Amino acid sequence: MILGACTGLSCYLAVASAKPNPIKSNGSSAIRHDLCCPIGGYSGVLSMSMSKRGKNTVFAGAGGASLTYRGAGVDIDAGSELVRRIAKMAPGIGGFGGFLPLDDGSYLVASMDGVGTKLMLALETGILDTIGIDLVAMSVNDVVTSGTKPLGFLDYYSTGHLDVDVAEKVIKGIVDGCKQSGCKQSDCALLGGETAEMPGLYREGDFDLCGCAVGIAKKDSVIDGKNIIAGDILIGLPSSGVHSNGFSLVRSVLEQSGLSLKGKLPGGDITIAEALMAPTVIYVKQVLDLVSKGGVKGIAHITGGGFTENIPRVFPEGLGALIYKDSWEVPIVFKWLQEAGNIQDSEMRRTFNMGIGMVLVVSPEAANRILDDVEKAYRIGEVISDNDKGITYG
């Protein structure tokens, strides 16, 4: 775990990441916590998914044990408890990124993350040239939730024995991810990183990844959720699939299903491997464009914890969300995961993005403009009064 802190008056900066365990166990958990200035206003979390044009209800299968994320080895409640305890030592935790105030009144914004046990499927499938895109996406998407342009990225690559050919493929993905983050638009660059060769710590062929993105935000342009009110609209931007969270549960479903990664995804026209390894969408350019047009009050990156644990993080006290049923199309891969794993609706909503990778909280006027201008954007819900800052599905 890496933890750095800068304190000054009432401000804190820290970016921490528990990097995915060396790939030796059946499940691993990545727990992140970012300390930020009180400007953040984040204090909660959330999960779910659906289509602007057609209904696509998720259903559970009847056969096999009902799988859960905790049963797969990842305890979200334990992670939340750890963050709660750290918050006692360093108040301000809860945002998607850490904020450090600079002398000119702007903020350095930083976020750090990994790709979890998706690495195990990358190794098994040999699809190594896109896992670096996932790595970049997980951090730059967090940074952009405050309306901040990512400016630079640093990576950490560790392995027991350095395979140069494998490492080159992975780093190429990282470079591609930095370009997708808006190299020309936001000057995002791969600044460097660390390559660590640690014999005896990893199994033969295994490696681990971690990354950190940084950007600069002007004080008066930070999106912090403080102005969100009941009646504001939730706009969902579609994901490419599972992205980079929930893979310990994904792997449990694979094992229970008995299907091969090389086999065709049930109900789809691509293989299971292709569906699961689709790289995480990098939303930076699209989000910054929408922010520039006004009306965006809060942004939630839907990662581990799904809607249930992420959307509430942008709400002020006393507000929650109503998610509209069937308001977007749930990708086939999630339907298969739920049926094959006999997974309950609530577990799906708290584990996966369900087809929505980024949620914008906007004014009703901005919502109408975005839906008119953006082909793939969905009105997925609205902000409601809720003292528990919860998520209601209806």
MARDOVO-972237 format. One line per 8 residues: number of its first residue (from 1); their letters; for each residue x, y, z of C-alpha. Coordinates in steps of 0.2 Angstrom, whole numbers. Example, Ala and Ser with C-alpha at 12.3 -4.5 7.8 and 13.67 -1.06 7.14 Angstrom:
1> AS> 62 -22 39; 68 -5 36
! end
This chain:
1> MILGACTG> 0 0 0; 6 17 -5; 0 32 6; 6 50 4; -1 64 14; 0 83 13; -9 92 27; -11 111 28
9> LSCYLAVA> -25 119 38; -40 110 33; -34 102 18; -27 85 15; -20 75 0; -17 57 -1; -18 44 -14; -17 26 -9
17> SAKPNPIK> -19 9 -18; -19 -8 -11; -12 -16 -27; -20 -32 -33; -12 -47 -24; 2 -56 -34; -8 -69 -43; -8 -83 -31
25> SNGSSAIR> -25 -84 -24; -43 -87 -30; -49 -69 -26; -41 -52 -23; -47 -35 -18; -41 -18 -23; -45 -5 -10; -42 13 -14
33> HDLCCPIG> -44 28 -3; -41 46 -8; -40 61 4; -46 77 -2; -49 95 3; -67 98 10; -71 104 -8; -74 86 -12
41> GYSGVLSM> -91 84 -4; -91 66 -7; -97 54 6; -107 39 0; -108 26 -15; -120 15 -28; -125 1 -43; -136 -5 -58
49> SMSKRGKN> -141 -4 -78; -154 -3 -93; -160 7 -112; -167 23 -120; -174 13 -134; -178 -4 -128; -181 -15 -113; -168 -28 -108
57> TVFAGAGG> -172 -35 -91; -158 -45 -82; -164 -62 -76; -156 -75 -64; -153 -93 -69; -161 -107 -59; -146 -119 -59; -131 -119 -48
65> ASLTYRGA> -126 -110 -32; -130 -92 -30; -113 -84 -32; -108 -68 -23; -93 -56 -23; -90 -60 -5; -90 -79 -9; -78 -76 -23
73> GVDIDAGS> -66 -68 -10; -70 -49 -11; -78 -41 4; -84 -24 -1; -90 -21 17; -73 -24 24; -66 -12 11; -78 2 17
81> ELVRRIAK> -74 -2 35; -55 1 31; -59 17 23; -70 23 38; -55 19 50; -43 28 39; -54 43 38; -53 45 57
89> MAPGIGGF> -34 47 55; -35 58 40; -52 67 37; -58 70 20; -58 53 12; -72 48 0; -69 57 -17; -63 49 -33
97> GGFLPLDD> -47 59 -33; -36 67 -20; -34 86 -21; -19 96 -16; -21 115 -16; -7 125 -26; -1 142 -23; -10 150 -38
105> GSYLVASM> -27 144 -31; -28 129 -42; -28 110 -37; -17 96 -41; -29 81 -43; -22 63 -42; -29 46 -43; -22 28 -42
113> DGVGTKLM> -28 11 -46; -25 -6 -53; -35 -18 -64; -38 -32 -51; -39 -50 -56; -43 -46 -74; -25 -48 -75; -27 -67 -73
121> LALETGIL> -39 -68 -88; -26 -57 -98; -13 -70 -94; -25 -85 -98; -31 -78 -114; -15 -70 -120; -24 -54 -123; -10 -42 -116
129> DTIGIDLV> -11 -27 -127; -26 -19 -120; -24 -22 -101; -13 -6 -101; -28 3 -108; -38 -3 -93; -25 3 -81; -25 21 -88
137> AMSVNDVV> -44 21 -89; -46 17 -71; -36 32 -65; -40 45 -78; -59 42 -77; -58 45 -58; -48 61 -61; -60 68 -74
145> TSGTKPLG> -75 66 -62; -70 83 -55; -70 91 -72; -51 90 -72; -40 86 -87; -28 72 -84; -10 78 -88; 1 64 -84
153> FLDYYSTG> 2 45 -80; 14 34 -70; 14 15 -70; 21 2 -59; 25 -15 -67; 31 -29 -56; 35 -47 -60; 45 -62 -54
161> HLDVDVAE> 55 -63 -70; 55 -49 -83; 48 -56 -100; 53 -41 -111; 40 -46 -125; 26 -47 -113; 30 -31 -104; 32 -22 -121
169> KVIKGIVD> 14 -27 -125; 7 -21 -109; 16 -4 -110; 10 -2 -127; -8 -3 -120; -3 10 -107; 4 22 -121; -12 19 -131
177> GCKQSGCK> -23 23 -116; -14 39 -113; -17 44 -131; -36 40 -128; -36 51 -113; -34 65 -124; -15 68 -128; -19 82 -139
185> QSDCALLG> -33 89 -130; -27 88 -112; -8 84 -114; -9 68 -105; 8 59 -106; 16 44 -99; 28 52 -88; 37 36 -83
193> GETAEMPG> 35 23 -70; 44 8 -61; 48 -9 -67; 51 -21 -53; 58 -39 -54; 55 -48 -38; 60 -67 -39; 51 -78 -27
201> LYREGDFD> 36 -66 -25; 26 -71 -40; 23 -87 -50; 31 -90 -66; 24 -78 -79; 14 -68 -67; 15 -49 -66; 5 -35 -57
209> LCGCAVGI> 1 -17 -63; -3 -1 -54; -5 17 -61; -7 35 -55; -15 49 -65; -13 68 -61; -21 84 -67; -23 102 -63
217> AKKDSVID> -40 110 -59; -44 128 -57; -53 131 -40; -68 139 -48; -71 125 -61; -70 110 -49; -86 99 -50; -89 93 -32
225> GKNIIAGD> -108 89 -31; -112 103 -19; -125 111 -30; -134 95 -34; -153 96 -29; -168 85 -29; -175 84 -47; -158 84 -56
233> ILIGLPSS> -156 71 -69; -144 56 -70; -136 54 -87; -128 37 -90; -114 34 -103; -112 16 -109; -98 5 -104; -89 -8 -116
241> GVHSNGFS> -94 -22 -104; -87 -27 -87; -72 -15 -88; -60 -19 -74; -70 -23 -59; -79 -38 -52; -67 -51 -60; -65 -62 -45
249> LVRSVLEQ> -84 -65 -46; -83 -67 -65; -70 -80 -63; -81 -89 -51; -95 -89 -63; -83 -96 -77; -79 -110 -66; -97 -114 -61
257> SGLSLKGK> -103 -113 -79; -90 -125 -86; -88 -115 -102; -72 -111 -111; -65 -93 -113; -63 -98 -131; -82 -103 -133; -95 -91 -139
265> LPGGDITI> -104 -80 -127; -121 -87 -125; -133 -75 -134; -119 -66 -142; -108 -66 -157; -91 -65 -149; -81 -76 -138; -82 -76 -119
273> AEALMAPT> -64 -70 -119; -68 -56 -131; -83 -50 -121; -74 -50 -104; -57 -43 -110; -65 -28 -119; -55 -13 -113; -62 0 -101
281> VIYVKQVL> -69 15 -110; -59 31 -107; -72 44 -105; -60 59 -103; -64 68 -120; -82 65 -119; -84 71 -101; -74 87 -103
289> DLVSKGGV> -84 91 -119; -100 90 -109; -93 99 -94; -88 113 -105; -106 116 -111; -112 119 -93; -125 111 -82; -115 96 -75
297> KGIAHITG> -115 96 -56; -108 79 -51; -99 64 -60; -98 46 -54; -86 33 -61; -95 17 -59; -82 4 -54; -81 -8 -40
305> GGFTENIP> -97 -7 -30; -107 -3 -45; -121 10 -44; -125 6 -26; -108 11 -20; -103 25 -32; -117 36 -36; -120 42 -18
313> RVFPEGLG> -102 48 -17; -106 64 -27; -122 68 -17; -124 81 -3; -132 75 13; -151 72 12; -151 66 -6; -152 49 -15
321> ALIYKDSW> -156 43 -32; -171 34 -41; -165 23 -55; -177 21 -69; -181 3 -74; -177 -2 -92; -169 15 -96; -154 8 -105
329> EVPIVFKW> -149 -9 -113; -140 -21 -102; -126 -29 -112; -127 -48 -115; -112 -52 -105; -120 -46 -89; -136 -56 -92; -125 -72 -95
337> LQEAGNIQ> -115 -68 -79; -131 -67 -69; -139 -82 -76; -124 -93 -76; -119 -88 -58; -137 -87 -52; -133 -70 -45; -146 -59 -36
345> DSEMRRTF> -151 -42 -43; -144 -33 -28; -127 -42 -30; -126 -38 -48; -130 -19 -45; -117 -18 -31; -103 -27 -41; -104 -23 -59
353> NMGIGMVL> -107 -7 -69; -121 -16 -79; -118 -7 -95; -116 11 -88; -98 16 -84; -100 35 -80; -115 44 -73; -117 63 -74
361> VVSPEAAN> -128 72 -62; -135 87 -72; -149 100 -72; -165 96 -82; -160 108 -95; -143 101 -98; -150 84 -98; -161 88 -113
369> RILDDVEK> -147 96 -122; -135 81 -119; -149 68 -124; -151 78 -140; -133 80 -144; -125 63 -138; -131 47 -148; -127 35 -134
377> AYRIGEVI> -132 43 -118; -147 38 -107; -158 47 -94; -156 33 -81; -164 42 -66; -166 57 -55; -160 64 -39; -173 62 -24
385> SDNDKGIT> -174 67 -6; -166 53 4; -158 55 21; -149 39 19; -141 44 2; -148 27 -5; -152 21 -22; -170 16 -26
393> YG> -174 6 -42; -191 8 -49
! end
